[in-house]
């Protein structure tokens, strides 16, 4: 049966929302791991019944859960994320050196071809990989040790590696994004890395166009055009057409170019979605109106999408990993809010309706298209 | 006293009982001397899923928001190798593993 499964991570548990291809009637399952922060739930493209969830909390630390039946049942797997070697220090908020300390897994990126292989982006920023279904984790230490690591500084949410983009042509080519260090890329499966931030300008750092130090919030790629990357930065919406070698600003026409998520339409590499947020200190939509902005020209023009979204008194935020698309014939777009709503559009953003309205604050939304 | 195994009772908080899939107290045979370390070693050996949740994997240090209580005392700041009260070692009183009172 054709359908979709929306995997929702929240501040107090995980939820699995399912619908058939019409995306009209939804079944809500959860909460799983009630009371725990679920930063991310991700499904394996190679086996849609294989899911991974990052479960963490202030009291009892990090766990990773795995499901082999599409989220009906779960089992805890390995939770030891040990930095390789002597991890050294990065910059603390006050500029002093601070030892690297593992805090949590922000993002899980299962392999496109092997259900047992999954990458994990963690705080303090590093990249880990498991090749045994999450039982054990090994750091790809070349990133943390590539040279600029000692100068990285945390953003307000912590020094997290939150985005992992794998090139569908060659999984040894990856981009990752770290707050607040920027984008880094590898072409040799993580052995060596280089910063990929040329063209970014950030007012909050001493050298506005520094090689590292930018607070990149999210990056997105369409698999048919892997050299084109879209970025939502702290401020600025950016684009690169050469795999991150150069970036240019595409935020003209947005009511504000601050925000967190950015996503690409499943079938059109030129169609991009963002959720403009008022400012770095005012984390809700401008004028209390929740508007998704879509560009169908790769960022040249932007249009507001509002049908079905609250257009007054709306003061929620949409976090960086809380937007996703499905790949049904008419691309579905989904996002979750810090107010506990998950909105779905079955028509590429033209109309929206809430699937659920009263979940805990949504941290992440991932979508699986089931065929 | 060293060598002889003591039957020690451990009371876990709800989140960890659920993870370990246990109801009520856990009863562990712990080789003497009965200390935080020897009790937690036995607990983690019985329930490997609890590794990393009460103390750090590598350093074995207590996680900041976990507390150890017994006999109406806070033992959280005792050395890991200090002997626990005789009442705990004898199984007459449980060692309480507690999630500290903190918001959220």
Interface residues (C-beta under 8 A of the other chain):
Chain A: X35 X36 X57 X58 X59 X60 X61 X62 X63 X76 X79 X80 X82
Chain B: X13 X15 X16 X19 X49 X51 X52 X53 X54 X57 X58 X63 X65 X66 X99 X100 X102 X104
